[in-house]
Amino acid sequence: MKNRSLMFLAAPAAIALLAVLAWWFRAEQPTEGPRPRRRRAVQELPKAESAGSEPSPDHRLLKQSEEPPALPASTTPTAPLPSVPPPTPPWRPGYMGMNGIDAPGGEVVVTQVFSYTAAERAGLRVGDVVVEFNGRAVSNLATLFEWARGAGEGAPISLRIRRAGSDFYLGLQLGRHPLYN
């Protein structure tokens, strides 16, 4: 009984080995006839008929003493080209990395601070009340998030926070929104 079970396991392995060997020997066989030559990327220039004669008209190289041909008057630029400003990186919305709820009186209570975000690095805690964003009174959570997104990634902002009855200012630099990574 054990010999038959081994035979069923060994048969697929033997078939796979034979397929690999057949492929190997087919790849190793030499091709019939000479291999086709590849074209050169650069074409050779026509040679002069004799050592002392002038090159043919097809010979496009300039002698070192010759000047390049002048452009026709219609193609020379008459006005200077306008300067092009350097490309700016794409604008991305700002992200604090916190969540909250609207509090009575038009403030926002922080209910969650996400790990590895600007809010966590700045020291924002659950239970803090956000009173102002860059000197503007915060009326609700949607307004706070709208102002943060509008400020853009990397923008420095100032939040007025109320924690345990005392107000203080917390500065942070907005991070990259996870949807725009």
C-alpha positions in Angstrom: 0.0 0.0 0.0 2.8 2.4 0.8 4.5 1.8 -2.5 1.4 2.8 -4.5 1.1 6.0 -2.5 4.7 6.9 -3.3 4.1 6.1 -6.9 1.3 8.6 -7.1 3.5 11.3 -5.5 6.5 10.5 -7.7 4.7 10.4 -11.0 3.9 14.2 -11.2 7.4 15.1 -10.2 8.9 12.9 -12.9 6.6 14.4 -15.5 7.6 17.9 -14.5 11.3 16.9 -14.6 10.9 15.5 -18.1 9.2 18.6 -19.3 12.0 20.8 -18.0 14.7 18.6 -19.6 12.8 18.6 -23.0 12.7 22.4 -22.8 16.4 22.6 -21.9 17.6 20.4 -24.8 15.4 22.2 -27.2 16.9 25.6 -26.1 20.5 24.2 -26.4 20.2 23.0 -30.0 22.1 25.2 -32.4 20.1 27.2 -34.9 20.3 26.1 -38.5 22.4 28.4 -40.7 24.2 31.6 -39.8 22.5 34.0 -37.4 21.1 37.1 -39.0 23.4 40.1 -38.5 22.0 43.1 -36.7 22.0 46.5 -38.5 24.3 49.0 -37.2 22.7 52.0 -35.5 25.0 54.5 -37.2 25.4 54.4 -40.9 28.9 54.9 -42.3 29.6 58.1 -44.2 30.5 57.9 -47.9 34.2 57.8 -48.5 36.1 60.1 -50.9 37.1 58.5 -54.2 40.8 59.2 -53.7 43.0 60.6 -51.0 43.5 64.0 -52.6 40.0 64.7 -54.0 37.2 66.6 -52.4 34.5 64.7 -50.5 31.3 63.9 -52.4 28.2 66.3 -52.0 26.6 63.7 -49.7 29.4 64.1 -47.2 27.7 66.3 -44.6 30.5 66.9 -42.2 31.9 70.4 -42.0 35.6 71.1 -42.2 37.0 72.7 -39.1 37.6 76.0 -40.9 34.0 76.2 -42.3 31.3 78.2 -40.6 27.8 76.6 -40.1 25.2 77.8 -42.6 23.2 80.8 -41.4 19.5 80.5 -40.7 17.1 82.3 -43.1 15.9 85.6 -41.8 12.3 84.3 -41.4 13.4 81.7 -38.7 15.5 83.9 -36.5 13.7 85.0 -33.4 12.9 88.7 -33.2 11.6 88.9 -29.6 13.1 87.2 -26.6 11.3 84.1 -25.4 9.1 84.5 -22.3 10.6 83.1 -19.1 8.8 80.0 -17.8 8.3 79.7 -14.1 9.7 76.4 -12.5 7.1 73.7 -12.1 5.4 73.7 -8.7 4.7 70.4 -6.8 1.1 69.3 -6.8 -1.1 70.8 -4.2 -2.4 68.3 -1.5 -4.9 68.9 1.2 -3.8 69.2 4.8 -4.4 66.6 7.5 -4.3 66.9 11.3 -5.0 63.3 12.2 -7.8 63.7 14.7 -11.5 63.1 14.9 -14.1 64.8 17.1 -17.6 65.9 17.8 -19.4 69.2 17.9 -19.6 70.7 21.4 -22.3 73.1 22.6 -21.1 76.7 22.1 -19.5 76.1 18.7 -16.4 74.2 19.7 -15.0 70.8 18.8 -14.2 68.1 21.4 -11.4 65.7 20.3 -12.6 62.1 20.5 -9.7 60.3 18.7 -6.1 61.1 17.8 -4.6 58.9 15.1 -1.1 57.4 15.5 1.8 58.8 13.5 0.0 62.1 12.6 0.6 65.8 13.1 -1.9 65.9 15.9 -0.1 63.2 17.8 3.3 64.7 17.3 2.0 68.1 18.5 0.6 66.6 21.7 -3.2 66.8 21.1 -5.1 64.5 23.5 -8.5 62.9 23.6 -10.9 65.3 25.5 -9.2 68.5 24.4 -11.5 71.2 23.1 -10.5 73.1 19.9 -11.6 76.7 20.3 -9.7 78.5 17.5 -8.0 77.6 14.2 -5.4 80.2 13.1 -7.2 82.9 15.1 -10.7 82.1 13.8 -13.3 80.7 16.1 -14.2 77.1 15.3 -18.0 76.6 14.9 -18.1 72.9 14.2 -16.0 69.9 13.1 -16.8 70.2 9.4 -15.5 73.8 9.4 -12.3 72.7 11.3 -11.6 70.0 8.7 -12.4 72.3 5.8 -9.9 74.9 7.0 -7.3 72.2 7.6 -7.7 70.8 4.1 -7.7 74.2 2.6 -4.5 75.2 4.3 -2.7 72.4 2.5 -0.1 69.8 3.3 2.9 71.1 5.3 1.2 74.4 6.3 2.0 75.5 9.9 -1.2 76.2 11.9 -2.0 77.4 15.4 -4.8 75.8 17.4 -6.2 77.3 20.6 -6.9 74.4 22.9 -8.9 74.2 26.2 -7.6 71.4 28.4 -8.8 71.0 32.1 -10.2 74.5 32.2 -7.1 76.3 30.9 -6.5 77.6 27.4 -3.2 77.4 25.5 -2.0 77.5 21.9 -0.7 74.5 20.1 1.3 74.8 16.9 1.6 72.0 14.4 2.5 71.4 10.8 -0.3 69.7 8.8 0.6 66.3 7.4 -0.3 64.4 4.2 -3.8 63.2 4.0 -3.9 59.3 3.8 -6.1 59.3 0.7 -3.4 61.3 -1.2 -0.4 59.1 -0.4 
